[in-house]
Amino acid sequence: VALGVFVAMGWRSRRGNRMEVASCVASVVHGSAAVLVSFKVLAAEVLLSGWAIDLANSNSTLGDFFLRFSTGYFLFDSVQLLFHDPNALFLLHHFAVCSMMYSSLVLGVGNHTPLVLAFFGEVTSPCLNLWLIMRDGQDQSRLLKQSFLFYSPFFTVFYAVVRMMLAPFVIFYITVFWARLLVDGASPLGPWLTLFWIALANGGLIVRNLVGTTLDVLIYRG
């Protein structure tokens, strides 16, 4: 966040919105950290048990550290959104993320579920925010403009594939996993919280991935 503010202080945005640039830089930092940590934790699980990742695991120390770090970021970003750019879609997303992460921390189980969601949710975040920074600064630098024009087609394809093709498959896997535990009465979350997690995951897919991706393309094109 401090790095984002530092960068934005010298940024003459064509929209005059330095806070947006600062937020983008902070999001790049968080998204990069989220992808690296979640990949490390999940890769270790894959090596131990194959591709059948246990989403109802007992929490690992590194996984819990990430959940605390990420929850703090989303809370800060929610405050920033409330004061500078109220956006119901993003606030709803942040509430859902914080609810799942905090409940996993309190119960000490299931942190693989938010880690999987974080990986597929944040793997596009640094790319998106780099795209926004280049778009916003293309009138300041010829290099930024050329980079923006070169980067945009590749970013658009990557973003659409992850958000609209891979994400639905991941949500389906998560839903089936927790639904089976719920039916068998074996969910460590209990029935109501299990249903809540399933609803959060599927709500996030519908609102953020399918609807949000379309809005991103329309809002951020120019």
SEDOZA-106087 format. One record per residue (C-alpha): residue number from 1; x negated, y, z. Coordinates in pm, whole numbers. Layout:
! residues N
<site resi="NUM" u="X" v="Y" w="Z"/>
...
! end
This chain:
! residues 222
<site resi="1" u="0" v="0" w="0"/>
<site resi="2" u="-283" v="239" w="90"/>
<site resi="3" u="-451" v="157" w="-242"/>
<site resi="4" u="-124" v="229" w="-420"/>
<site resi="5" u="-88" v="569" w="-256"/>
<site resi="6" u="-453" v="653" w="-332"/>
<site resi="7" u="-409" v="570" w="-699"/>
<site resi="8" u="-80" v="758" w="-720"/>
<site resi="9" u="-229" v="1074" w="-571"/>
<site resi="10" u="-421" v="1133" w="-891"/>
<site resi="11" u="-151" v="1008" w="-1124"/>
<site resi="12" u="39" v="1251" w="-1340"/>
<site resi="13" u="336" v="1038" w="-1427"/>
<site resi="14" u="538" v="1130" w="-1732"/>
<site resi="15" u="843" v="1077" w="-1510"/>
<site resi="16" u="684" v="1269" w="-1225"/>
<site resi="17" u="733" v="973" w="-993"/>
<site resi="18" u="410" v="898" w="-809"/>
<site resi="19" u="595" v="686" w="-553"/>
<site resi="20" u="693" v="442" w="-829"/>
<site resi="21" u="329" v="404" w="-931"/>
<site resi="22" u="222" v="352" w="-567"/>
<site resi="23" u="495" v="92" w="-524"/>
<site resi="24" u="380" v="-86" w="-841"/>
<site resi="25" u="20" v="-107" w="-720"/>
<site resi="26" u="132" v="-237" w="-380"/>
<site resi="27" u="348" v="-495" w="-557"/>
<site resi="28" u="53" v="-608" w="-769"/>
<site resi="29" u="-151" v="-667" w="-451"/>
<site resi="30" u="132" v="-855" w="-277"/>
<site resi="31" u="228" v="-1056" w="-584"/>
<site resi="32" u="-132" v="-1163" w="-649"/>
<site resi="33" u="-179" v="-1269" w="-285"/>
<site resi="34" u="155" v="-1453" w="-288"/>
<site resi="35" u="65" v="-1652" w="-599"/>
<site resi="36" u="-282" v="-1745" w="-470"/>
<site resi="37" u="-169" v="-1852" w="-121"/>
<site resi="38" u="143" v="-2039" w="-234"/>
<site resi="39" u="-57" v="-2216" w="-507"/>
<site resi="40" u="-322" v="-2325" w="-255"/>
<site resi="41" u="-65" v="-2464" w="-10"/>
<site resi="42" u="150" v="-2634" w="-276"/>
<site resi="43" u="-149" v="-2771" w="-469"/>
<site resi="44" u="-270" v="-2944" w="-152"/>
<site resi="45" u="78" v="-3095" w="-109"/>
<site resi="46" u="83" v="-3216" w="-470"/>
<site resi="47" u="-257" v="-3383" w="-430"/>
<site resi="48" u="-139" v="-3561" w="-115"/>
<site resi="49" u="207" v="-3672" w="-223"/>
<site resi="50" u="235" v="-3630" w="-597"/>
<site resi="51" u="493" v="-3402" w="-755"/>
<site resi="52" u="762" v="-3488" w="-499"/>
<site resi="53" u="697" v="-3183" w="-279"/>
<site resi="54" u="853" v="-3212" w="67"/>
<site resi="55" u="1057" v="-2892" w="99"/>
<site resi="56" u="1162" v="-2982" w="455"/>
<site resi="57" u="804" v="-3001" w="581"/>
<site resi="58" u="674" v="-2897" w="920"/>
<site resi="59" u="523" v="-2554" w="866"/>
<site resi="60" u="151" v="-2520" w="802"/>
<site resi="61" u="-59" v="-2243" w="957"/>
<site resi="62" u="-151" v="-2089" w="622"/>
<site resi="63" u="208" v="-2113" w="504"/>
<site resi="64" u="334" v="-1933" w="813"/>
<site resi="65" u="68" v="-1664" w="773"/>
<site resi="66" u="192" v="-1601" w="422"/>
<site resi="67" u="555" v="-1584" w="536"/>
<site resi="68" u="467" v="-1318" w="796"/>
<site resi="69" u="262" v="-1119" w="547"/>
<site resi="70" u="532" v="-1138" w="279"/>
<site resi="71" u="818" v="-1057" w="517"/>
<site resi="72" u="631" v="-745" w="627"/>
<site resi="73" u="581" v="-639" w="267"/>
<site resi="74" u="948" v="-684" w="176"/>
<site resi="75" u="1062" v="-494" w="486"/>
<site resi="76" u="830" v="-205" w="398"/>
<site resi="77" u="942" v="-208" w="36"/>
<site resi="78" u="1307" v="-206" w="147"/>
<site resi="79" u="1245" v="109" w="351"/>
<site resi="80" u="1065" v="267" w="57"/>
<site resi="81" u="1359" v="180" w="-170"/>
<site resi="82" u="1614" v="322" w="74"/>
<site resi="83" u="1437" v="659" w="94"/>
<site resi="84" u="1304" v="701" w="-258"/>
<site resi="85" u="1494" v="483" w="-504"/>
<site resi="86" u="1801" v="303" w="-363"/>
<site resi="87" u="1864" v="-7" w="-574"/>
<site resi="88" u="2129" v="-251" w="-458"/>
<site resi="89" u="1990" v="-538" w="-667"/>
<site resi="90" u="1640" v="-514" w="-519"/>
<site resi="91" u="1768" v="-455" w="-164"/>
<site resi="92" u="1989" v="-765" w="-190"/>
<site resi="93" u="1692" v="-964" w="-317"/>
<site resi="94" u="1470" v="-842" w="-32"/>
<site resi="95" u="1738" v="-928" w="228"/>
<site resi="96" u="1768" v="-1281" w="91"/>
<site resi="97" u="1392" v="-1334" w="86"/>
<site resi="98" u="1341" v="-1203" w="440"/>
<site resi="99" u="1633" v="-1412" w="572"/>
<site resi="100" u="1490" v="-1737" w="436"/>
<site resi="101" u="1133" v="-1663" w="543"/>
<site resi="102" u="1228" v="-1551" w="895"/>
<site resi="103" u="1452" v="-1852" w="957"/>
<site resi="104" u="1171" v="-2083" w="843"/>
<site resi="105" u="930" v="-1910" w="1082"/>
<site resi="106" u="1171" v="-1936" w="1376"/>
<site resi="107" u="1250" v="-2306" w="1320"/>
<site resi="108" u="897" v="-2403" w="1217"/>
<site resi="109" u="1015" v="-2612" w="922"/>
<site resi="110" u="1071" v="-2586" w="550"/>
<site resi="111" u="814" v="-2324" w="453"/>
<site resi="112" u="741" v="-2509" w="130"/>
<site resi="113" u="1081" v="-2392" w="5"/>
<site resi="114" u="1012" v="-2016" w="27"/>
<site resi="115" u="656" v="-2085" w="-95"/>
<site resi="116" u="787" v="-2251" w="-412"/>
<site resi="117" u="1029" v="-1964" w="-463"/>
<site resi="118" u="753" v="-1711" w="-393"/>
<site resi="119" u="521" v="-1869" w="-648"/>
<site resi="120" u="773" v="-1865" w="-931"/>
<site resi="121" u="919" v="-1532" w="-821"/>
<site resi="122" u="587" v="-1351" w="-779"/>
<site resi="123" u="382" v="-1504" w="-1061"/>
<site resi="124" u="544" v="-1249" w="-1292"/>
<site resi="125" u="526" v="-959" w="-1046"/>
<site resi="126" u="164" v="-850" w="-1105"/>
<site resi="127" u="224" v="-878" w="-1480"/>
<site resi="128" u="543" v="-671" w="-1460"/>
<site resi="129" u="388" v="-401" w="-1245"/>
<site resi="130" u="75" v="-378" w="-1458"/>
<site resi="131" u="308" v="-334" w="-1754"/>
<site resi="132" u="496" v="-58" w="-1571"/>
<site resi="133" u="172" v="121" w="-1480"/>
<site resi="134" u="45" v="107" w="-1838"/>
<site resi="135" u="383" v="221" w="-1970"/>
<site resi="136" u="392" v="510" w="-1728"/>
<site resi="137" u="36" v="619" w="-1802"/>
<site resi="138" u="29" v="576" w="-2177"/>
<site resi="139" u="60" v="951" w="-2231"/>
<site resi="140" u="-250" v="1011" w="-2016"/>
<site resi="141" u="-491" v="781" w="-2194"/>
<site resi="142" u="-525" v="646" w="-2545"/>
<site resi="143" u="-673" v="328" w="-2401"/>
<site resi="144" u="-369" v="278" w="-2177"/>
<site resi="145" u="-136" v="333" w="-2472"/>
<site resi="146" u="-321" v="81" w="-2688"/>
<site resi="147" u="-332" v="-164" w="-2396"/>
<site resi="148" u="42" v="-117" w="-2341"/>
<site resi="149" u="124" v="-186" w="-2707"/>
<site resi="150" u="-101" v="-493" w="-2713"/>
<site resi="151" u="14" v="-631" w="-2379"/>
<site resi="152" u="390" v="-582" w="-2416"/>
<site resi="153" u="474" v="-871" w="-2656"/>
<site resi="154" u="277" v="-1127" w="-2453"/>
<site resi="155" u="423" v="-1001" w="-2125"/>
<site resi="156" u="779" v="-1012" w="-2259"/>
<site resi="157" u="750" v="-1375" w="-2372"/>
<site resi="158" u="579" v="-1488" w="-2049"/>
<site resi="159" u="830" v="-1305" w="-1830"/>
<site resi="160" u="1131" v="-1448" w="-2014"/>
<site resi="161" u="996" v="-1805" w="-2011"/>
<site resi="162" u="924" v="-1804" w="-1636"/>
<site resi="163" u="1239" v="-1622" w="-1530"/>
<site resi="164" u="1494" v="-1778" w="-1764"/>
<site resi="165" u="1353" v="-2124" w="-1837"/>
<site resi="166" u="1129" v="-2243" w="-1550"/>
<site resi="167" u="1318" v="-2072" w="-1266"/>
<site resi="168" u="1653" v="-2251" w="-1327"/>
<site resi="169" u="1473" v="-2589" w="-1320"/>
<site resi="170" u="1302" v="-2501" w="-989"/>
<site resi="171" u="1629" v="-2387" w="-832"/>
<site resi="172" u="1797" v="-2707" w="-947"/>
<site resi="173" u="1525" v="-2915" w="-778"/>
<site resi="174" u="1557" v="-2715" w="-454"/>
<site resi="175" u="1938" v="-2742" w="-457"/>
<site resi="176" u="1937" v="-3118" w="-512"/>
<site resi="177" u="1672" v="-3172" w="-242"/>
<site resi="178" u="1858" v="-2982" w="29"/>
<site resi="179" u="2201" v="-3106" w="-81"/>
<site resi="180" u="2087" v="-3467" w="-37"/>
<site resi="181" u="1959" v="-3395" w="313"/>
<site resi="182" u="2285" v="-3218" w="393"/>
<site resi="183" u="2496" v="-3513" w="276"/>
<site resi="184" u="2279" v="-3758" w="470"/>
<site resi="185" u="2295" v="-3540" w="782"/>
<site resi="186" u="1915" v="-3526" w="788"/>
<site resi="187" u="1848" v="-3156" w="727"/>
<site resi="188" u="1619" v="-3004" w="993"/>
<site resi="189" u="1792" v="-2671" w="930"/>
<site resi="190" u="2137" v="-2789" w="1032"/>
<site resi="191" u="2439" v="-2784" w="800"/>
<site resi="192" u="2520" v="-2412" w="796"/>
<site resi="193" u="2166" v="-2287" w="748"/>
<site resi="194" u="2110" v="-2549" w="478"/>
<site resi="195" u="2414" v="-2419" w="291"/>
<site resi="196" u="2286" v="-2065" w="343"/>
<site resi="197" u="1946" v="-2152" w="192"/>
<site resi="198" u="2111" v="-2321" w="-107"/>
<site resi="199" u="2332" v="-2016" w="-158"/>
<site resi="200" u="2031" v="-1780" w="-132"/>
<site resi="201" u="1830" v="-1977" w="-386"/>
<site resi="202" u="2113" v="-1997" w="-637"/>
<site resi="203" u="2223" v="-1640" w="-574"/>
<site resi="204" u="1868" v="-1525" w="-639"/>
<site resi="205" u="1864" v="-1717" w="-967"/>
<site resi="206" u="2188" v="-1563" w="-1089"/>
<site resi="207" u="2134" v="-1209" w="-969"/>
<site resi="208" u="1760" v="-1158" w="-1001"/>
<site resi="209" u="1647" v="-1396" w="-1272"/>
<site resi="210" u="1933" v="-1409" w="-1521"/>
<site resi="211" u="2099" v="-1069" w="-1467"/>
<site resi="212" u="1785" v="-893" w="-1342"/>
<site resi="213" u="1568" v="-1004" w="-1633"/>
<site resi="214" u="1815" v="-856" w="-1879"/>
<site resi="215" u="1831" v="-532" w="-1680"/>
<site resi="216" u="1450" v="-516" w="-1662"/>
<site resi="217" u="1425" v="-537" w="-2038"/>
<site resi="218" u="1686" v="-266" w="-2085"/>
<site resi="219" u="1569" v="-32" w="-1805"/>
<site resi="220" u="1192" v="-64" w="-1846"/>
<site resi="221" u="1163" v="-48" w="-2225"/>
<site resi="222" u="1111" v="316" w="-2242"/>
! end
